[in-house]
């Protein structure tokens, strides 16, 4: 309780703090000017030995950034009394002149322009007069110079197309996607029904098709299909090796030999190698 009473009695605790006023130079500090020889102090990054000139600190390739400070600009800025930007001088008189009167734009006189010649009317008149040559047309146009008047508004008076009163302009909206048909495989069922109907129609067409009588083959048709047999010659062997029997025979009988060759022929498709005698291609 005593703590609460002391806090209530202390007016400084609930007193609103006044805002700190800052100057313009604190909010918007002026741009940093280029370094000079007088600004260099011992231990700075831009400290140099030998002859030092102010022009050395205006080269951006030589000037180094100080630790914890922004890089110095190498361009010299104008004085404090210099105003940046373009000054626009008011020529309209300001608000009083705008309230006092209103400047109305005066239309400039248009220069008269030459009207376009109406060649359609002149050609029509020349044909009615019986003039067909180029010389006659040229003389007719000189005597009857017909021009297209600016007041002729026939091109403006066009009949507007008749539209219904409930006409809606613009591109029609795309129909919504039938999600229920997609989920129920409706399109697959329709395709299956169409295929069944097509197959049924093909079967009916074959059933009602008129079968012609038996066709007899003539000698010409038989000769056209005949393929003369090709005699396969035996492989050539050297004469002194024809009557020589094999020195090694690993099969006990001829039946075992044929059985082994038959098994190799059956496994020929799934074995590797040129002669198909290697491992199986599948695990």
C-alpha positions as CSV (number, residue, x, y, z in Angstrom):
1,X,0.0,0.0,0.0
2,X,2.7,2.6,0.8
3,X,4.3,1.9,-2.6
4,X,1.1,2.5,-4.5
5,X,0.5,5.7,-2.6
6,X,4.0,7.0,-3.3
7,X,3.6,6.2,-7.1
8,X,0.3,8.1,-7.2
9,X,1.7,11.1,-5.4
10,X,4.8,11.3,-7.7
11,X,3.7,13.5,-10.6
12,X,6.9,13.2,-12.6
13,X,6.3,9.5,-13.2
14,X,3.2,10.1,-15.3
15,X,4.4,13.3,-16.9
16,X,4.6,13.1,-20.7
17,X,8.0,13.4,-22.2
18,X,8.5,16.4,-24.5
19,X,9.8,15.5,-28.1
20,X,13.4,16.3,-28.7
21,X,13.8,19.1,-31.2
22,X,16.4,18.5,-33.8
23,X,17.8,21.0,-36.3
24,X,17.7,20.6,-40.1
25,X,21.4,19.9,-40.2
26,X,20.9,17.0,-37.8
27,X,18.0,15.5,-39.8
28,X,19.6,16.1,-43.2
29,X,23.3,16.6,-42.7
30,X,25.1,18.4,-45.5
31,X,27.1,16.2,-48.0
32,X,30.6,15.5,-47.1
33,X,33.1,17.6,-49.0
34,X,36.3,16.3,-50.5
35,X,39.3,15.7,-48.2
36,X,42.1,18.2,-48.1
37,X,45.7,18.1,-46.7
38,X,44.5,20.0,-43.7
39,X,42.0,17.3,-42.8
40,X,44.5,14.5,-42.7
41,X,45.5,13.5,-39.1
42,X,48.2,10.9,-38.1
43,X,46.9,7.4,-38.1
44,X,44.2,8.0,-40.8
45,X,43.8,5.6,-43.7
46,X,44.7,8.3,-46.3
47,X,47.9,9.4,-44.5
48,X,50.7,9.5,-47.1
49,X,54.5,10.0,-47.1
50,X,56.3,12.4,-49.3
51,X,54.7,15.3,-51.2
52,X,51.0,15.4,-50.7
53,X,48.6,17.6,-52.8
54,X,44.9,18.3,-52.5
55,X,44.4,16.7,-56.0
56,X,45.4,13.3,-54.6
57,X,42.3,13.3,-52.4
58,X,40.0,14.0,-55.4
59,X,40.9,10.8,-57.2
60,X,38.3,8.0,-56.3
61,X,40.9,5.4,-57.2
62,X,43.3,6.6,-54.6
63,X,41.1,7.8,-51.7
64,X,40.4,5.1,-49.1
65,X,37.4,4.8,-46.9
66,X,38.0,5.6,-43.2
67,X,37.1,3.0,-40.7
68,X,33.5,3.4,-39.5
69,X,32.9,6.4,-41.8
70,X,31.3,6.6,-45.3
71,X,33.6,7.1,-48.3
72,X,34.5,10.7,-49.0
73,X,33.3,12.0,-52.3
74,X,35.9,13.3,-54.7
75,X,33.7,15.9,-56.3
76,X,33.7,19.5,-55.1
77,X,30.2,20.9,-54.3
78,X,29.0,24.5,-54.6
79,X,28.4,26.8,-51.7
80,X,25.6,27.0,-49.2
81,X,23.7,29.7,-51.2
82,X,23.4,27.4,-54.3
83,X,20.0,26.1,-55.1
84,X,19.8,22.7,-56.8
85,X,17.2,22.0,-59.5
86,X,15.5,24.0,-62.2
87,X,13.8,27.2,-61.3
88,X,10.5,27.8,-62.9
89,X,9.3,31.3,-63.3
90,X,5.6,31.9,-62.9
91,X,4.1,33.5,-66.0
92,X,0.5,32.7,-65.3
93,X,-0.1,35.4,-62.6
94,X,-0.7,32.9,-59.9
95,X,-4.0,32.4,-58.0
96,X,-5.3,36.0,-58.2
97,X,-5.1,36.0,-62.0
98,X,-6.7,32.6,-62.2
99,X,-9.6,33.7,-60.1
100,X,-9.9,37.1,-61.8
101,X,-10.4,35.9,-65.4
102,X,-10.3,32.7,-67.5
103,X,-8.0,32.3,-70.5
104,X,-10.0,31.0,-73.4
105,X,-8.1,29.3,-76.2
106,X,-8.6,31.2,-79.4
107,X,-9.0,29.0,-82.4
108,X,-6.4,29.8,-85.1
109,X,-7.7,30.5,-88.5
110,X,-7.2,27.4,-90.8
111,X,-5.6,27.9,-94.2
112,X,-7.9,26.9,-97.1
113,X,-6.9,23.6,-98.6
114,X,-7.5,22.4,-102.1
115,X,-10.5,20.0,-102.4
116,X,-10.0,16.5,-103.8
117,X,-11.1,15.9,-107.4
118,X,-14.1,13.6,-107.9
119,X,-12.7,11.3,-110.5
120,X,-15.7,8.9,-110.3
121,X,-18.1,11.7,-111.3
122,X,-15.9,13.0,-114.1
123,X,-15.3,9.5,-115.5
124,X,-19.0,8.9,-115.4
125,X,-19.7,12.2,-117.2
126,X,-17.1,11.5,-119.9
127,X,-18.6,8.0,-120.7
128,X,-22.0,9.5,-121.0
129,X,-20.6,12.2,-123.4
130,X,-19.0,9.5,-125.5
131,X,-15.4,10.3,-124.7
132,X,-13.2,7.2,-124.4
133,X,-9.6,8.2,-125.3
134,X,-7.1,9.6,-122.8
135,X,-6.9,12.9,-124.7
136,X,-10.6,13.4,-124.6
137,X,-10.8,12.5,-120.9
138,X,-8.0,15.0,-120.2
139,X,-9.9,17.8,-122.0
140,X,-13.2,16.9,-120.3
141,X,-11.6,17.1,-116.9
142,X,-10.2,20.6,-117.7
143,X,-13.6,21.8,-118.7
144,X,-15.6,20.0,-116.0
145,X,-13.5,20.1,-112.9
146,X,-15.7,18.4,-110.2
147,X,-14.4,18.5,-106.6
148,X,-15.5,16.6,-103.5
149,X,-17.2,19.0,-101.1
150,X,-16.4,19.1,-97.4
151,X,-20.1,19.4,-96.6
152,X,-20.7,16.0,-98.3
153,X,-21.5,13.8,-95.3
154,X,-22.5,10.7,-97.2
155,X,-19.7,8.8,-95.8
156,X,-20.8,9.8,-92.3
157,X,-24.4,8.7,-92.8
158,X,-24.0,5.0,-92.6
159,X,-26.7,2.7,-91.7
160,X,-25.9,1.1,-88.4
161,X,-26.4,-2.7,-88.2
162,X,-29.6,-3.8,-86.5
163,X,-28.8,-5.4,-83.2
164,X,-31.2,-7.0,-80.8
165,X,-32.0,-5.0,-77.6
166,X,-30.6,-7.7,-75.3
167,X,-27.2,-7.9,-77.2
168,X,-24.2,-8.4,-75.0
169,X,-20.9,-7.2,-76.3
170,X,-17.5,-8.8,-75.5
171,X,-16.0,-12.2,-75.5
172,X,-18.2,-15.0,-74.1
173,X,-16.9,-16.6,-70.9
174,X,-15.4,-20.1,-71.1
175,X,-17.8,-22.8,-69.9
176,X,-17.0,-24.3,-66.5
177,X,-15.1,-27.6,-66.3
178,X,-17.4,-30.6,-65.7
179,X,-15.6,-32.0,-62.7
180,X,-18.3,-34.5,-62.0
181,X,-18.0,-36.0,-65.5
182,X,-14.2,-36.2,-65.0
183,X,-14.5,-37.9,-61.6
184,X,-17.1,-40.4,-62.9
185,X,-15.0,-41.3,-66.0
186,X,-18.0,-40.2,-68.2
187,X,-15.8,-39.5,-71.2
188,X,-14.3,-43.0,-71.0
189,X,-17.7,-44.5,-70.9
190,X,-18.8,-42.5,-73.9
191,X,-15.7,-43.5,-75.9
192,X,-16.3,-47.2,-75.0
193,X,-19.9,-46.9,-76.2
194,X,-18.8,-45.3,-79.5
195,X,-16.2,-48.0,-80.1
196,X,-18.8,-50.8,-79.4
197,X,-21.3,-49.1,-81.8
198,X,-18.5,-48.8,-84.5
199,X,-17.6,-52.5,-84.1
200,X,-21.2,-53.5,-84.3
201,X,-21.8,-51.5,-87.5
202,X,-18.7,-53.1,-89.1
203,X,-19.9,-56.6,-88.3
204,X,-23.4,-55.8,-89.7
205,X,-21.7,-54.5,-92.9
206,X,-19.6,-57.6,-93.3
207,X,-22.7,-59.8,-92.6
208,X,-24.8,-58.1,-95.3
209,X,-22.0,-57.9,-97.8
210,X,-22.7,-60.0,-100.9
211,X,-20.3,-62.9,-101.3
212,X,-19.4,-63.5,-104.9
213,X,-19.1,-67.0,-106.4
214,X,-16.0,-69.1,-106.2
215,X,-13.0,-67.7,-108.1
216,X,-11.2,-70.1,-110.3
217,X,-7.5,-69.6,-110.7
218,X,-6.1,-69.7,-114.2
219,X,-2.7,-70.8,-115.4
220,X,-1.5,-67.1,-115.5
221,X,-2.5,-66.5,-111.8
222,X,-0.8,-69.8,-110.7
223,X,2.4,-68.9,-112.6
224,X,2.3,-65.4,-111.0
225,X,2.2,-66.9,-107.5
226,X,4.7,-69.7,-108.3
227,X,8.2,-69.4,-106.7
228,X,10.8,-71.7,-108.2
229,X,12.7,-73.7,-105.5
230,X,16.3,-72.7,-104.9
231,X,18.7,-75.5,-104.6
232,X,21.1,-75.0,-101.7
233,X,24.6,-76.1,-102.6
234,X,26.6,-77.8,-99.9
235,X,29.5,-75.9,-98.3
236,X,32.8,-76.4,-100.0
237,X,35.4,-78.5,-98.1
238,X,38.9,-79.3,-99.0
239,X,39.2,-82.8,-100.6
240,X,41.7,-84.2,-98.1
241,X,39.4,-83.2,-95.1
242,X,36.2,-84.7,-96.4
243,X,36.8,-88.3,-95.1
244,X,38.4,-87.3,-91.8
245,X,36.3,-88.0,-88.7
246,X,36.3,-85.8,-85.6
247,X,39.0,-86.7,-83.1
248,X,37.0,-85.5,-80.0
249,X,33.3,-86.4,-79.3
250,X,32.0,-85.2,-75.9
251,X,28.5,-86.7,-76.4
252,X,28.1,-90.4,-75.5
253,X,25.4,-90.9,-78.2
254,X,24.0,-89.1,-81.1
255,X,20.6,-88.7,-79.3
256,X,22.3,-86.7,-76.5
257,X,24.0,-84.6,-79.1
258,X,20.7,-83.6,-80.8
259,X,19.1,-83.0,-77.4
260,X,21.9,-80.6,-76.4
261,X,21.6,-78.7,-79.7
262,X,17.8,-78.5,-79.3
263,X,18.2,-77.0,-75.8
264,X,20.7,-74.5,-77.0
265,X,18.4,-73.4,-79.8
266,X,15.6,-72.9,-77.4
267,X,17.7,-70.6,-75.1
268,X,19.2,-68.8,-78.1
269,X,17.0,-65.7,-77.6
270,X,17.9,-65.0,-73.9
271,X,21.6,-65.5,-74.0
272,X,24.4,-63.0,-74.6
273,X,27.3,-63.0,-77.0
274,X,27.8,-63.3,-80.7
275,X,27.1,-67.1,-80.7
276,X,24.5,-66.8,-77.9
277,X,26.6,-69.0,-75.6
278,X,27.1,-66.5,-72.7
279,X,25.1,-65.6,-69.6
280,X,21.4,-65.0,-69.6
281,X,20.3,-61.4,-70.3
282,X,17.7,-61.4,-67.5
283,X,18.6,-62.0,-63.8
